[in-house]
Amino acid sequence: MDYNNLPLDLGLALTTNRAAMDRFVDMSDDEKEEFIERNRSVMSKKEIERLVNSLAGEDEEPDLHLENVNEIFKGPSIG
């Protein structure tokens, strides 16, 4: 398969979901092409996440929220 045909947003979404990426890698080239073509019209971030989660067999969104990374650093200061 020529990964240059993989839409960038789909490729990035796959890298954030290890189970989906493993499933995608295990697909045959024909299955990969069909998956990409079937979902080329997906436009929003939510749709892409739903698509990738469905590939991994997950029905709900993961509990990982990277929208507000600053929340990671909240807490008592060191000094």
PDB file of N, CA, C and O in Angstrom:
ATOM      1  N   MET A   1       0.834  -1.182   0.000  1.00  0.00           N
ATOM      2  CA  MET A   1       0.000   0.000   0.000  1.00  0.00           C
ATOM      3  C   MET A   1       0.873   1.239   0.000  1.00  0.00           C
ATOM      4  O   MET A   1       1.901   1.291   0.675  1.00  0.00           O
ATOM      5  N   ASP A   2       0.459   2.221  -0.755  1.00  0.00           N
ATOM      6  CA  ASP A   2       1.153   3.505  -0.797  1.00  0.00           C
ATOM      7  C   ASP A   2       0.557   4.411   0.280  1.00  0.00           C
ATOM      8  O   ASP A   2      -0.556   4.913   0.125  1.00  0.00           O
ATOM      9  N   TYR A   3       1.298   4.619   1.374  1.00  0.00           N
ATOM     10  CA  TYR A   3       0.779   5.415   2.488  1.00  0.00           C
ATOM     11  C   TYR A   3       0.695   6.901   2.156  1.00  0.00           C
ATOM     12  O   TYR A   3       0.195   7.680   2.967  1.00  0.00           O
ATOM     13  N   ASN A   4       1.167   7.306   0.998  1.00  0.00           N
ATOM     14  CA  ASN A   4       0.996   8.694   0.566  1.00  0.00           C
ATOM     15  C   ASN A   4      -0.465   8.993   0.267  1.00  0.00           C
ATOM     16  O   ASN A   4      -0.856  10.159   0.220  1.00  0.00           O
ATOM     17  N   ASN A   5      -1.285   7.952   0.063  1.00  0.00           N
ATOM     18  CA  ASN A   5      -2.714   8.130  -0.196  1.00  0.00           C
ATOM     19  C   ASN A   5      -3.522   8.235   1.083  1.00  0.00           C
ATOM     20  O   ASN A   5      -4.719   8.517   1.033  1.00  0.00           O
ATOM     21  N   LEU A   6      -2.892   8.016   2.223  1.00  0.00           N
ATOM     22  CA  LEU A   6      -3.582   8.093   3.500  1.00  0.00           C
ATOM     23  C   LEU A   6      -3.791   9.563   3.869  1.00  0.00           C
ATOM     24  O   LEU A   6      -2.823  10.317   3.971  1.00  0.00           O
ATOM     25  N   PRO A   7      -5.048   9.976   4.070  1.00  0.00           N
ATOM     26  CA  PRO A   7      -5.286  11.369   4.473  1.00  0.00           C
ATOM     27  C   PRO A   7      -4.557  11.683   5.779  1.00  0.00           C
ATOM     28  O   PRO A   7      -4.523  10.857   6.690  1.00  0.00           O
ATOM     29  N   LEU A   8      -3.985  12.857   5.862  1.00  0.00           N
ATOM     30  CA  LEU A   8      -3.179  13.252   7.014  1.00  0.00           C
ATOM     31  C   LEU A   8      -3.958  13.169   8.316  1.00  0.00           C
ATOM     32  O   LEU A   8      -3.449  12.641   9.305  1.00  0.00           O
ATOM     33  N   ASP A   9      -5.179  13.678   8.335  1.00  0.00           N
ATOM     34  CA  ASP A   9      -5.959  13.660   9.572  1.00  0.00           C
ATOM     35  C   ASP A   9      -6.290  12.241  10.019  1.00  0.00           C
ATOM     36  O   ASP A   9      -6.339  11.966  11.218  1.00  0.00           O
ATOM     37  N   LEU A  10      -6.516  11.346   9.077  1.00  0.00           N
ATOM     38  CA  LEU A  10      -6.759   9.949   9.426  1.00  0.00           C
ATOM     39  C   LEU A  10      -5.482   9.301   9.958  1.00  0.00           C
ATOM     40  O   LEU A  10      -5.531   8.538  10.923  1.00  0.00           O
ATOM     41  N   GLY A  11      -4.365   9.593   9.347  1.00  0.00           N
ATOM     42  CA  GLY A  11      -3.080   9.067   9.808  1.00  0.00           C
ATOM     43  C   GLY A  11      -2.749   9.527  11.213  1.00  0.00           C
ATOM     44  O   GLY A  11      -2.276   8.737  12.031  1.00  0.00           O
ATOM     45  N   LEU A  12      -2.990  10.791  11.499  1.00  0.00           N
ATOM     46  CA  LEU A  12      -2.738  11.313  12.846  1.00  0.00           C
ATOM     47  C   LEU A  12      -3.671  10.678  13.871  1.00  0.00           C
ATOM     48  O   LEU A  12      -3.255  10.372  14.988  1.00  0.00           O
ATOM     49  N   ALA A  13      -4.925  10.484  13.495  1.00  0.00           N
ATOM     50  CA  ALA A  13      -5.879   9.865  14.416  1.00  0.00           C
ATOM     51  C   ALA A  13      -5.485   8.413  14.702  1.00  0.00           C
ATOM     52  O   ALA A  13      -5.629   7.935  15.828  1.00  0.00           O
ATOM     53  N   LEU A  14      -4.995   7.728  13.692  1.00  0.00           N
ATOM     54  CA  LEU A  14      -4.563   6.342  13.897  1.00  0.00           C
ATOM     55  C   LEU A  14      -3.376   6.263  14.856  1.00  0.00           C
ATOM     56  O   LEU A  14      -3.275   5.313  15.633  1.00  0.00           O
ATOM     57  N   THR A  15      -2.491   7.232  14.813  1.00  0.00           N
ATOM     58  CA  THR A  15      -1.321   7.200  15.693  1.00  0.00           C
ATOM     59  C   THR A  15      -1.683   7.446  17.148  1.00  0.00           C
ATOM     60  O   THR A  15      -0.894   7.121  18.036  1.00  0.00           O
ATOM     61  N   THR A  16      -2.852   8.010  17.416  1.00  0.00           N
ATOM     62  CA  THR A  16      -3.264   8.262  18.795  1.00  0.00           C
ATOM     63  C   THR A  16      -4.044   7.095  19.388  1.00  0.00           C
ATOM     64  O   THR A  16      -4.365   7.109  20.577  1.00  0.00           O
ATOM     65  N   ASN A  17      -4.350   6.088  18.580  1.00  0.00           N
ATOM     66  CA  ASN A  17      -5.104   4.934  19.057  1.00  0.00           C
ATOM     67  C   ASN A  17      -4.356   3.677  18.640  1.00  0.00           C
ATOM     68  O   ASN A  17      -4.452   3.238  17.494  1.00  0.00           O
ATOM     69  N   ARG A  18      -3.621   3.109  19.563  1.00  0.00           N
ATOM     70  CA  ARG A  18      -2.745   1.982  19.260  1.00  0.00           C
ATOM     71  C   ARG A  18      -3.507   0.760  18.744  1.00  0.00           C
ATOM     72  O   ARG A  18      -3.052   0.085  17.821  1.00  0.00           O
ATOM     73  N   ALA A  19      -4.663   0.480  19.338  1.00  0.00           N
ATOM     74  CA  ALA A  19      -5.456  -0.680  18.909  1.00  0.00           C
ATOM     75  C   ALA A  19      -5.930  -0.509  17.470  1.00  0.00           C
ATOM     76  O   ALA A  19      -5.901  -1.458  16.686  1.00  0.00           O
ATOM     77  N   ALA A  20      -6.368   0.708  17.124  1.00  0.00           N
ATOM     78  CA  ALA A  20      -6.821   0.967  15.763  1.00  0.00           C
ATOM     79  C   ALA A  20      -5.657   0.883  14.781  1.00  0.00           C
ATOM     80  O   ALA A  20      -5.809   0.353  13.680  1.00  0.00           O
ATOM     81  N   MET A  21      -4.504   1.400  15.173  1.00  0.00           N
ATOM     82  CA  MET A  21      -3.338   1.357  14.301  1.00  0.00           C
ATOM     83  C   MET A  21      -2.905  -0.100  14.071  1.00  0.00           C
ATOM     84  O   MET A  21      -2.567  -0.476  12.949  1.00  0.00           O
ATOM     85  N   ASP A  22      -2.916  -0.903  15.116  1.00  0.00           N
ATOM     86  CA  ASP A  22      -2.565  -2.317  14.967  1.00  0.00           C
ATOM     87  C   ASP A  22      -3.540  -3.019  14.037  1.00  0.00           C
ATOM     88  O   ASP A  22      -3.129  -3.812  13.189  1.00  0.00           O
ATOM     89  N   ARG A  23      -4.827  -2.735  14.189  1.00  0.00           N
ATOM     90  CA  ARG A  23      -5.845  -3.344  13.326  1.00  0.00           C
ATOM     91  C   ARG A  23      -5.641  -2.905  11.873  1.00  0.00           C
ATOM     92  O   ARG A  23      -5.759  -3.717  10.956  1.00  0.00           O
ATOM     93  N   PHE A  24      -5.337  -1.628  11.667  1.00  0.00           N
ATOM     94  CA  PHE A  24      -5.138  -1.107  10.316  1.00  0.00           C
ATOM     95  C   PHE A  24      -3.923  -1.767   9.667  1.00  0.00           C
ATOM     96  O   PHE A  24      -3.971  -2.138   8.494  1.00  0.00           O
ATOM     97  N   VAL A  25      -2.847  -1.913  10.415  1.00  0.00           N
ATOM     98  CA  VAL A  25      -1.628  -2.531   9.886  1.00  0.00           C
ATOM     99  C   VAL A  25      -1.883  -3.989   9.511  1.00  0.00           C
ATOM    100  O   VAL A  25      -1.317  -4.487   8.537  1.00  0.00           O
ATOM    101  N   ASP A  26      -2.727  -4.672  10.275  1.00  0.00           N
ATOM    102  CA  ASP A  26      -3.019  -6.078  10.009  1.00  0.00           C
ATOM    103  C   ASP A  26      -3.953  -6.288   8.823  1.00  0.00           C
ATOM    104  O   ASP A  26      -4.100  -7.415   8.348  1.00  0.00           O
ATOM    105  N   MET A  27      -4.584  -5.227   8.340  1.00  0.00           N
ATOM    106  CA  MET A  27      -5.505  -5.345   7.201  1.00  0.00           C
ATOM    107  C   MET A  27      -4.723  -5.619   5.917  1.00  0.00           C
ATOM    108  O   MET A  27      -3.553  -5.256   5.796  1.00  0.00           O
ATOM    109  N   SER A  28      -5.383  -6.258   4.975  1.00  0.00           N
ATOM    110  CA  SER A  28      -4.766  -6.442   3.657  1.00  0.00           C
ATOM    111  C   SER A  28      -4.756  -5.098   2.931  1.00  0.00           C
ATOM    112  O   SER A  28      -5.467  -4.171   3.321  1.00  0.00           O
ATOM    113  N   ASP A  29      -3.952  -4.996   1.882  1.00  0.00           N
ATOM    114  CA  ASP A  29      -3.882  -3.739   1.130  1.00  0.00           C
ATOM    115  C   ASP A  29      -5.243  -3.361   0.556  1.00  0.00           C
ATOM    116  O   ASP A  29      -5.598  -2.183   0.530  1.00  0.00           O
ATOM    117  N   ASP A  30      -5.996  -4.336   0.101  1.00  0.00           N
ATOM    118  CA  ASP A  30      -7.332  -4.059  -0.442  1.00  0.00           C
ATOM    119  C   ASP A  30      -8.262  -3.528   0.642  1.00  0.00           C
ATOM    120  O   ASP A  30      -9.034  -2.600   0.398  1.00  0.00           O
ATOM    121  N   GLU A  31      -8.196  -4.112   1.843  1.00  0.00           N
ATOM    122  CA  GLU A  31      -9.025  -3.632   2.953  1.00  0.00           C
ATOM    123  C   GLU A  31      -8.642  -2.210   3.351  1.00  0.00           C
ATOM    124  O   GLU A  31      -9.511  -1.387   3.641  1.00  0.00           O
ATOM    125  N   LYS A  32      -7.351  -1.925   3.365  1.00  0.00           N
ATOM    126  CA  LYS A  32      -6.891  -0.571   3.697  1.00  0.00           C
ATOM    127  C   LYS A  32      -7.408   0.430   2.692  1.00  0.00           C
ATOM    128  O   LYS A  32      -7.918   1.484   3.070  1.00  0.00           O
ATOM    129  N   GLU A  33      -7.282   0.113   1.409  1.00  0.00           N
ATOM    130  CA  GLU A  33      -7.764   1.015   0.353  1.00  0.00           C
ATOM    131  C   GLU A  33      -9.260   1.248   0.479  1.00  0.00           C
ATOM    132  O   GLU A  33      -9.736   2.375   0.342  1.00  0.00           O
ATOM    133  N   GLU A  34     -10.004   0.168   0.742  1.00  0.00           N
ATOM    134  CA  GLU A  34     -11.460   0.290   0.892  1.00  0.00           C
ATOM    135  C   GLU A  34     -11.808   1.159   2.095  1.00  0.00           C
ATOM    136  O   GLU A  34     -12.705   1.998   2.014  1.00  0.00           O
ATOM    137  N   PHE A  35     -11.104   0.965   3.210  1.00  0.00           N
ATOM    138  CA  PHE A  35     -11.338   1.744   4.424  1.00  0.00           C
ATOM    139  C   PHE A  35     -11.085   3.232   4.170  1.00  0.00           C
ATOM    140  O   PHE A  35     -11.870   4.085   4.586  1.00  0.00           O
ATOM    141  N   ILE A  36      -9.996   3.526   3.492  1.00  0.00           N
ATOM    142  CA  ILE A  36      -9.654   4.919   3.204  1.00  0.00           C
ATOM    143  C   ILE A  36     -10.676   5.551   2.264  1.00  0.00           C
ATOM    144  O   ILE A  36     -11.148   6.660   2.515  1.00  0.00           O
ATOM    145  N   GLU A  37     -11.017   4.859   1.195  1.00  0.00           N
ATOM    146  CA  GLU A  37     -11.962   5.405   0.220  1.00  0.00           C
ATOM    147  C   GLU A  37     -13.354   5.561   0.809  1.00  0.00           C
ATOM    148  O   GLU A  37     -14.044   6.541   0.531  1.00  0.00           O
ATOM    149  N   ARG A  38     -13.764   4.601   1.620  1.00  0.00           N
ATOM    150  CA  ARG A  38     -15.093   4.651   2.230  1.00  0.00           C
ATOM    151  C   ARG A  38     -15.232   5.850   3.162  1.00  0.00           C
ATOM    152  O   ARG A  38     -16.337   6.344   3.384  1.00  0.00           O
ATOM    153  N   ASN A  39     -14.115   6.314   3.702  1.00  0.00           N
ATOM    154  CA  ASN A  39     -14.163   7.371   4.708  1.00  0.00           C
ATOM    155  C   ASN A  39     -13.483   8.664   4.265  1.00  0.00           C
ATOM    156  O   ASN A  39     -13.141   9.500   5.101  1.00  0.00           O
ATOM    157  N   ARG A  40     -13.289   8.833   2.989  1.00  0.00           N
ATOM    158  CA  ARG A  40     -12.635  10.038   2.485  1.00  0.00           C
ATOM    159  C   ARG A  40     -13.469  11.298   2.702  1.00  0.00           C
ATOM    160  O   ARG A  40     -12.923  12.401   2.741  1.00  0.00           O
ATOM    161  N   SER A  41     -14.769  11.147   2.842  1.00  0.00           N
ATOM    162  CA  SER A  41     -15.640  12.306   3.006  1.00  0.00           C
ATOM    163  C   SER A  41     -15.759  12.769   4.453  1.00  0.00           C
ATOM    164  O   SER A  41     -16.423  13.770   4.722  1.00  0.00           O
ATOM    165  N   VAL A  42     -15.133  12.066   5.383  1.00  0.00           N
ATOM    166  CA  VAL A  42     -15.188  12.452   6.795  1.00  0.00           C
ATOM    167  C   VAL A  42     -14.466  13.780   6.961  1.00  0.00           C
ATOM    168  O   VAL A  42     -13.336  13.947   6.502  1.00  0.00           O
ATOM    169  N   MET A  43     -15.128  14.720   7.620  1.00  0.00           N
ATOM    170  CA  MET A  43     -14.563  16.066   7.700  1.00  0.00           C
ATOM    171  C   MET A  43     -14.226  16.518   9.120  1.00  0.00           C
ATOM    172  O   MET A  43     -13.191  17.151   9.329  1.00  0.00           O
ATOM    173  N   SER A  44     -15.064  16.213  10.084  1.00  0.00           N
ATOM    174  CA  SER A  44     -14.840  16.773  11.413  1.00  0.00           C
ATOM    175  C   SER A  44     -13.936  15.873  12.253  1.00  0.00           C
ATOM    176  O   SER A  44     -13.789  14.682  11.981  1.00  0.00           O
ATOM    177  N   LYS A  45     -13.346  16.466  13.265  1.00  0.00           N
ATOM    178  CA  LYS A  45     -12.464  15.729  14.179  1.00  0.00           C
ATOM    179  C   LYS A  45     -13.241  14.632  14.904  1.00  0.00           C
ATOM    180  O   LYS A  45     -12.731  13.526  15.081  1.00  0.00           O
ATOM    181  N   LYS A  46     -14.466  14.931  15.323  1.00  0.00           N
ATOM    182  CA  LYS A  46     -15.296  13.953  16.018  1.00  0.00           C
ATOM    183  C   LYS A  46     -15.588  12.754  15.122  1.00  0.00           C
ATOM    184  O   LYS A  46     -15.545  11.611  15.577  1.00  0.00           O
ATOM    185  N   GLU A  47     -15.886  13.015  13.842  1.00  0.00           N
ATOM    186  CA  GLU A  47     -16.162  11.924  12.914  1.00  0.00           C
ATOM    187  C   GLU A  47     -14.937  11.038  12.725  1.00  0.00           C
ATOM    188  O   GLU A  47     -15.050   9.813  12.673  1.00  0.00           O
ATOM    189  N   ILE A  48     -13.775  11.659  12.622  1.00  0.00           N
ATOM    190  CA  ILE A  48     -12.535  10.903  12.447  1.00  0.00           C
ATOM    191  C   ILE A  48     -12.256  10.058  13.688  1.00  0.00           C
ATOM    192  O   ILE A  48     -11.878   8.893  13.567  1.00  0.00           O
ATOM    193  N   GLU A  49     -12.438  10.632  14.877  1.00  0.00           N
ATOM    194  CA  GLU A  49     -12.228   9.880  16.116  1.00  0.00           C
ATOM    195  C   GLU A  49     -13.194   8.702  16.195  1.00  0.00           C
ATOM    196  O   GLU A  49     -12.806   7.603  16.593  1.00  0.00           O
ATOM    197  N   ARG A  50     -14.450   8.929  15.816  1.00  0.00           N
ATOM    198  CA  ARG A  50     -15.450   7.862  15.829  1.00  0.00           C
ATOM    199  C   ARG A  50     -15.057   6.758  14.857  1.00  0.00           C
ATOM    200  O   ARG A  50     -15.199   5.572  15.157  1.00  0.00           O
ATOM    201  N   LEU A  51     -14.563   7.157  13.693  1.00  0.00           N
ATOM    202  CA  LEU A  51     -14.129   6.206  12.675  1.00  0.00           C
ATOM    203  C   LEU A  51     -12.972   5.352  13.180  1.00  0.00           C
ATOM    204  O   LEU A  51     -12.993   4.129  13.042  1.00  0.00           O
ATOM    205  N   VAL A  52     -11.976   5.987  13.758  1.00  0.00           N
ATOM    206  CA  VAL A  52     -10.802   5.266  14.258  1.00  0.00           C
ATOM    207  C   VAL A  52     -11.188   4.376  15.435  1.00  0.00           C
ATOM    208  O   VAL A  52     -10.704   3.248  15.534  1.00  0.00           O
ATOM    209  N   ASN A  53     -12.045   4.858  16.325  1.00  0.00           N
ATOM    210  CA  ASN A  53     -12.498   4.042  17.451  1.00  0.00           C
ATOM    211  C   ASN A  53     -13.274   2.827  16.973  1.00  0.00           C
ATOM    212  O   ASN A  53     -13.173   1.754  17.568  1.00  0.00           O
ATOM    213  N   SER A  54     -14.050   2.981  15.902  1.00  0.00           N
ATOM    214  CA  SER A  54     -14.800   1.843  15.380  1.00  0.00           C
ATOM    215  C   SER A  54     -13.853   0.799  14.802  1.00  0.00           C
ATOM    216  O   SER A  54     -14.137  -0.398  14.858  1.00  0.00           O
ATOM    217  N   LEU A  55     -12.751   1.238  14.257  1.00  0.00           N
ATOM    218  CA  LEU A  55     -11.756   0.320  13.721  1.00  0.00           C
ATOM    219  C   LEU A  55     -11.130  -0.501  14.844  1.00  0.00           C
ATOM    220  O   LEU A  55     -10.795  -1.671  14.661  1.00  0.00           O
ATOM    221  N   ALA A  56     -10.980   0.120  15.987  1.00  0.00           N
ATOM    222  CA  ALA A  56     -10.384  -0.556  17.143  1.00  0.00           C
ATOM    223  C   ALA A  56     -11.410  -1.370  17.911  1.00  0.00           C
ATOM    224  O   ALA A  56     -11.059  -2.092  18.845  1.00  0.00           O
ATOM    225  N   GLY A  57     -12.683  -1.258  17.522  1.00  0.00           N
ATOM    226  CA  GLY A  57     -13.726  -1.989  18.229  1.00  0.00           C
ATOM    227  C   GLY A  57     -14.218  -1.265  19.457  1.00  0.00           C
ATOM    228  O   GLY A  57     -14.870  -1.864  20.313  1.00  0.00           O
ATOM    229  N   GLU A  58     -13.919   0.008  19.556  1.00  0.00           N
ATOM    230  CA  GLU A  58     -14.358   0.812  20.699  1.00  0.00           C
ATOM    231  C   GLU A  58     -15.583   1.602  20.286  1.00  0.00           C
ATOM    232  O   GLU A  58     -15.580   2.256  19.243  1.00  0.00           O
ATOM    233  N   ASP A  59     -16.638   1.546  21.101  1.00  0.00           N
ATOM    234  CA  ASP A  59     -17.861   2.276  20.790  1.00  0.00           C
ATOM    235  C   ASP A  59     -17.859   3.677  21.375  1.00  0.00           C
ATOM    236  O   ASP A  59     -18.537   4.569  20.866  1.00  0.00           O
ATOM    237  N   GLU A  60     -17.112   3.866  22.421  1.00  0.00           N
ATOM    238  CA  GLU A  60     -17.105   5.182  23.050  1.00  0.00           C
ATOM    239  C   GLU A  60     -15.731   5.821  22.903  1.00  0.00           C
ATOM    240  O   GLU A  60     -14.741   5.168  22.572  1.00  0.00           O
ATOM    241  N   GLU A  61     -15.714   7.112  23.159  1.00  0.00           N
ATOM    242  CA  GLU A  61     -14.468   7.849  23.033  1.00  0.00           C
ATOM    243  C   GLU A  61     -13.505   7.466  24.152  1.00  0.00           C
ATOM    244  O   GLU A  61     -13.943   7.178  25.266  1.00  0.00           O
ATOM    245  N   PRO A  62     -12.201   7.456  23.877  1.00  0.00           N
ATOM    246  CA  PRO A  62     -11.252   7.153  24.948  1.00  0.00           C
ATOM    247  C   PRO A  62     -11.263   8.240  26.004  1.00  0.00           C
ATOM    248  O   PRO A  62     -11.684   9.366  25.737  1.00  0.00           O
ATOM    249  N   ASP A  63     -10.807   7.912  27.190  1.00  0.00           N
ATOM    250  CA  ASP A  63     -10.819   8.860  28.302  1.00  0.00           C
ATOM    251  C   ASP A  63      -9.572   9.729  28.297  1.00  0.00           C
ATOM    252  O   ASP A  63      -9.133  10.180  29.355  1.00  0.00           O
ATOM    253  N   LEU A  64      -9.009   9.964  27.159  1.00  0.00           N
ATOM    254  CA  LEU A  64      -7.806  10.776  27.030  1.00  0.00           C
ATOM    255  C   LEU A  64      -8.187  12.114  26.412  1.00  0.00           C
ATOM    256  O   LEU A  64      -8.640  12.168  25.269  1.00  0.00           O
ATOM    257  N   HIS A  65      -8.007  13.187  27.165  1.00  0.00           N
ATOM    258  CA  HIS A  65      -8.397  14.511  26.688  1.00  0.00           C
ATOM    259  C   HIS A  65      -7.147  15.379  26.565  1.00  0.00           C
ATOM    260  O   HIS A  65      -6.617  15.859  27.567  1.00  0.00           O
ATOM    261  N   LEU A  66      -6.694  15.571  25.372  1.00  0.00           N
ATOM    262  CA  LEU A  66      -5.495  16.362  25.144  1.00  0.00           C
ATOM    263  C   LEU A  66      -5.827  17.800  24.742  1.00  0.00           C
ATOM    264  O   LEU A  66      -4.932  18.571  24.395  1.00  0.00           O
ATOM    265  N   GLU A  67      -7.113  18.162  24.788  1.00  0.00           N
ATOM    266  CA  GLU A  67      -7.482  19.515  24.394  1.00  0.00           C
ATOM    267  C   GLU A  67      -6.898  20.563  25.333  1.00  0.00           C
ATOM    268  O   GLU A  67      -6.523  21.650  24.895  1.00  0.00           O
ATOM    269  N   ASN A  68      -6.820  20.238  26.636  1.00  0.00           N
ATOM    270  CA  ASN A  68      -6.327  21.189  27.612  1.00  0.00           C
ATOM    271  C   ASN A  68      -5.128  20.579  28.332  1.00  0.00           C
ATOM    272  O   ASN A  68      -5.257  20.065  29.444  1.00  0.00           O
ATOM    273  N   VAL A  69      -3.993  20.638  27.707  1.00  0.00           N
ATOM    274  CA  VAL A  69      -2.777  20.028  28.237  1.00  0.00           C
ATOM    275  C   VAL A  69      -2.322  20.709  29.519  1.00  0.00           C
ATOM    276  O   VAL A  69      -1.655  20.080  30.340  1.00  0.00           O
ATOM    277  N   ASN A  70      -2.663  21.973  29.712  1.00  0.00           N
ATOM    278  CA  ASN A  70      -2.241  22.693  30.918  1.00  0.00           C
ATOM    279  C   ASN A  70      -2.813  22.079  32.190  1.00  0.00           C
ATOM    280  O   ASN A  70      -2.257  22.296  33.267  1.00  0.00           O
ATOM    281  N   GLU A  71      -3.907  21.319  32.103  1.00  0.00           N
ATOM    282  CA  GLU A  71      -4.494  20.681  33.270  1.00  0.00           C
ATOM    283  C   GLU A  71      -3.531  19.665  33.880  1.00  0.00           C
ATOM    284  O   GLU A  71      -3.615  19.379  35.075  1.00  0.00           O
ATOM    285  N   ILE A  72      -2.632  19.123  33.087  1.00  0.00           N
ATOM    286  CA  ILE A  72      -1.673  18.135  33.578  1.00  0.00           C
ATOM    287  C   ILE A  72      -0.761  18.756  34.642  1.00  0.00           C
ATOM    288  O   ILE A  72      -0.349  18.080  35.585  1.00  0.00           O
ATOM    289  N   PHE A  73      -0.454  20.031  34.484  1.00  0.00           N
ATOM    290  CA  PHE A  73       0.530  20.685  35.325  1.00  0.00           C
ATOM    291  C   PHE A  73      -0.083  21.418  36.517  1.00  0.00           C
ATOM    292  O   PHE A  73       0.638  22.104  37.242  1.00  0.00           O
ATOM    293  N   LYS A  74      -1.373  21.294  36.736  1.00  0.00           N
ATOM    294  CA  LYS A  74      -1.996  21.947  37.883  1.00  0.00           C
ATOM    295  C   LYS A  74      -1.678  21.170  39.143  1.00  0.00           C
ATOM    296  O   LYS A  74      -1.581  19.943  39.126  1.00  0.00           O
ATOM    297  N   GLY A  75      -1.524  21.873  40.200  1.00  0.00           N
ATOM    298  CA  GLY A  75      -1.240  21.238  41.487  1.00  0.00           C
ATOM    299  C   GLY A  75      -0.332  22.147  42.294  1.00  0.00           C
ATOM    300  O   GLY A  75      -0.053  23.272  41.879  1.00  0.00           O
ATOM    301  N   PRO A  76       0.129  21.677  43.436  1.00  0.00           N
ATOM    302  CA  PRO A  76       0.991  22.518  44.274  1.00  0.00           C
ATOM    303  C   PRO A  76       2.311  22.785  43.574  1.00  0.00           C
ATOM    304  O   PRO A  76       2.874  21.922  42.900  1.00  0.00           O
ATOM    305  N   SER A  77       2.780  23.996  43.755  1.00  0.00           N
ATOM    306  CA  SER A  77       4.048  24.356  43.135  1.00  0.00           C
ATOM    307  C   SER A  77       5.211  23.859  43.989  1.00  0.00           C
ATOM    308  O   SER A  77       5.042  23.524  45.162  1.00  0.00           O
ATOM    309  N   ILE A  78       6.371  23.818  43.390  1.00  0.00           N
ATOM    310  CA  ILE A  78       7.541  23.295  44.073  1.00  0.00           C
ATOM    311  C   ILE A  78       8.175  24.343  44.992  1.00  0.00           C
ATOM    312  O   ILE A  78       8.872  23.991  45.943  1.00  0.00           O
ATOM    313  N   GLY A  79       7.947  25.569  44.726  1.00  0.00           N
ATOM    314  CA  GLY A  79       8.552  26.488  45.663  1.00  0.00           C
ATOM    315  C   GLY A  79       8.703  27.808  45.183  1.00  0.00           C
ATOM    316  O   GLY A  79       9.207  28.672  45.900  1.00  0.00           O
TER     317      GLY A  79
END
